[in-house]
C-alpha cells in the first residue's frame, strides 16, 4: 500500500538542490581519495583490487617490509571510497524519486 505525500514546488526544489550539492561534495571527496589511491598503486606497483586480495589472503603478500603505515592508510581510503560510493548510489535513487515526483 502506498500513500501520497504532497510537497510544495518550493520544498521540492530545495530538496533537489540539497541532493545535488551533496552529490557534488561527495564526488569531490571521491576524486581526492582516488588520487591518493593512485599514489599508493604507483608507489607499490599494485592495483587496489589486488591489494584487497592480498589483505583477504587470496593472493600472496608482495608489499615490502616497512609498508605497514601505508597499508593501514590504503585500506582506510578504500573503505572511505566504498562508503562514498554507497552514499552516491543512495542519493541517485533519491534523485530519481524526486525527479519522478516532480512529474506529477
N, C-alpha and C positions, 0 to 999 in steps of 0.2 A: 504494500500500500504506500503510495506516495502522497505527500501533501504539498500544496503550493504555497510558496513564500513570496510576498510582494516586497520588492525593493525599489526604491526610487531610482531614477536615472542618475541622479547626482551621487547617491551612495554607490551604485554600481560602477560609475565612472571612477570614484575614489578607490574602490576595491581593485579595479583593473590597473589603475596607476600604481597602487601599492604592490601588487603582484609583479608588475613589470619592473619596478625599482628593485625588488628583492631578487628577481632573476638576474638583473644586471649586476647587482652586488655579488651574488654567488658566482656568476660567470667570471667576474674579475678576480675573485679569490681563487677560483679554479685555475685560471691562467697562471697565477703566481705559483701555485702548488705544482702545476705541470712543468713549469720551468725549473723548479727545484728538483723535481724527479728526474728531469733530463740531465741535470748536472750530476746526480748520483749515477745514472746509467752510463754517462760518458766517463766518469771517473773510474768506474769499476768494469766497464765494458760488458755490462749485464742489463738486459731489459727488465723492467719492473715485474712483468709477469713471470719471468724466470726467477727473479729474486724471491717472489712469493712462493714459488715451487720449492726453492731451497729452504725457506722458512718452514714450510709444511713437511719437509723431509722427503719430498717427491723427486728431488734432484740432489746430486752431490753438492756439498758446500764448496764454493770456489772463491770466496772472498778472503783476502789476506788477513793475517793476524793484525790486530790493532784497529780493525774496521768497526768494532762494536759500537762506538758512538754514532757512526753514520748509519749502521744497521737500525738502531733504535729510532733515529730521526726518519730514515727512509720508510720504515714500517708505519710510523705515525702519520707521515704525509699520505701514504696510500690509504690509510684508514680515513683521514680527513677527506680525501678525494672521493672515497666511496660514500661517505655521509652527504657530501655536497651533491653528488650525482643523484642520490635518493631524494634529496630535497628538491632538486630541479625537476625530477620526474613527477613528484607530487604537485609542484607548482604548475607544471604543464597540464596535469589533469584538472587542477582548479581553474586554470586559464580557459581550458576547453569548456568547462561547465559554465563559467561566466559568459563566455562568448555565446554559447547556446542559449543561455538565459536571456541574453540581450536581444535575441531574435524575436522574442515574444512581445 
